[in-house]
Amino acid sequence: MTPRALVTTIVALAAVALPYVAYADGPPTGYMVDGGITAGSIRYAALPAGHGTLIEKLALNGGRPLRFHYVGAPAGVPMVAMDGTAGGLSHDASTLVLGRPRDAYPERHSTLYVLNARHLNVRRRISLGGDFSFDAISPDGRTIYLTQLSRRSFTQYSIRAFDTKTWRLLPKPVVDREEPDEAMAGLPFTRVTSPDGRFDYTLYVGGDKPFVHALDTVGRSAKCIDLPPIPDGATTKLHLSGRRLTVFADGAPMAVVDTATRKVSKPAPARPVPLREQAGNNGGGSNTGTWLAIAGAAAALAATAALGARRRRTRRTA
């Protein structure tokens, strides 16, 4: 069995264990990345330490430790796309948001930690009733975006904005104002952020049609940009240059989005690659890693849903 066929089987088995998941924007909610997140020459990481978490601020050149801080509870750097893209750090490197790893569905209470990224001290511990996970953050850390899952179904969700000046969750969900009732489904495969940190562009695949979800983290609004079909199992990537967002599938450009007008066009024909260059540039191992990450997240999501169901059955029979 090929690696892709193996992963397809794992994902299919995971799909049997729980309903198909629909996301507005964000990762398979509640999962963390092991490698931390970087900004310039600094890396931030969250490491398990006893019953808590050691937060590290390291210099990339040589890995020299700059600061440490201990949080007396499990916490981690949030994952915002299936390819392992990390989130949680504001563009100005002033604010770091850590999530609490998911261990059940639905979560009755959700916890996030908002840290001063320069000194690593905890500014505020956010505790919310319901199932919330980190999705995005504005460049100055003023607004944190959260994915809220319904207690009844993974397919019911909303994106909520949390104001760090008032420390309040805003009442209205963040939607595409031109199409507020449009249903969205799929998995966030990859994400790219504008150079100023204002816009997050996330590619969703797996629903009725692929689309790019453009989240304006300053304007507290979102737009959905429909794309032409993407081949099943393709390795995807986004590249942003100015207002030109290029969508790649298996290394080839398949669509170009004008982020200002939302117009989607076909890319210019690529120069044919000589056979001798193709032989040395087939990118053999990259697809397997991406698909294994997807399978792992799907299996983990199924496991947490099953864990939550077992806990509820235990409480009913006790």
PyMOL commands that set and color helices and strands:
alter all, ss='L'
color gray80, all
select helices_A, chain A and resi 3-17+275-279+286-317
alter helices_A, ss='H'
color red, helices_A
select strands_A, chain A and resi 32-33+37-39+42-49+52-59+65-71+77-78+95-99+109-116+122-129+131-137+143-149+157-163+168-169+186-193+199-206+211-216+221-226+236-241+244-249+252-258+264-265
alter strands_A, ss='S'
color yellow, strands_A
deselect
rebuild
show_as cartoon
